[in-house]
Amino acid sequence: MYLIEETQQIKSSERRMACRARREIAKLKRKRDDDGNDEHRPKKRKQQMITEHFPLRRSSRQTKNMVEKEKFDAMAEKLKNKEEEGIEKFATEEKGWGVRSTRPFSKGEFICEYSGELISAEEAKDREARYALVPEVGCYMYYFEFLGRKMCVDATADNKRHGRLLNHSKTNPNVVTKMVILDNVPYLCLVAGRDICKGEQLEYDYGDRSKMSVQSHPWLVK
């Protein structure tokens, strides 16, 4: 009985060894065939980058933020230089002094600053009361809000700047006001509200609709 089992184990072991030998022989044969075929196969070309054939192009298109920054920087430079190029003072038929263009302006282009003394709204009201006592002096107050606080630029004193002389138009303004902040200080810039031709009078809406103001200046509603 033990002899039979031992004989069977030997035969089983021999079969496993024979299978293993056949697998090794088959593997060697496949390798040999592959090596032989490689001599006749075309060599693979090294993959080339597309930039080896076409030069790399970088977009020169500017983002919206870049364009806005350029506009801001240009406006800030004109403010610092007190630039008022392309405009002149002239006598109008109905509104006294006015300002007109001496060249075309594109929409959004800087025209001039509404230049004067920056004061609080409280101080401005006190000054208005004093100015009212001398009608021929006039009153050139521009009220606006900055950081939640009401402020005013008082341009009543003649500073030889053109911004204070632009007249009012409610129905057909061609100029708008844009606030620009430099070093935490607000500046009022007058910019073209549309494309402006050479020789046009420059006007913007004063925005004052108070009953007292309209009674004193009926042209505020025109």
Sequence and secondary structure as in RCSB ss.txt:
>XXXX:A:sequence
MYLIEETQQIKSSERRMACRARREIAKLKRKRDDDGNDEHRPKKRKQQMITEHFPLRRSSRQTKNMVEKEKFDAM
AEKLKNKEEEGIEKFATEEKGWGVRSTRPFSKGEFICEYSGELISAEEAKDREARYALVPEVGCYMYYFEFLGRK
MCVDATADNKRHGRLLNHSKTNPNVVTKMVILDNVPYLCLVAGRDICKGEQLEYDYGDRSKMSVQSHPWLVK
>XXXX:A:secstr
 HHHHHHHHHHHHHHHHHHHHHHHHHHHHHHHHHHHHHTTS        GGGTS         HHHHHHHHHHHH
HHHHHTT  TTEEEEE SSSSEEEEESS B TT EEEE  SEEEEHHHHHHHHHHHHTSGGG   EEEEEETTEE
EEEE  S  S SGGG EE SSS  EEEEEEEETTEEEEEEEESS B TT B EE      HHHHHH GGGG 
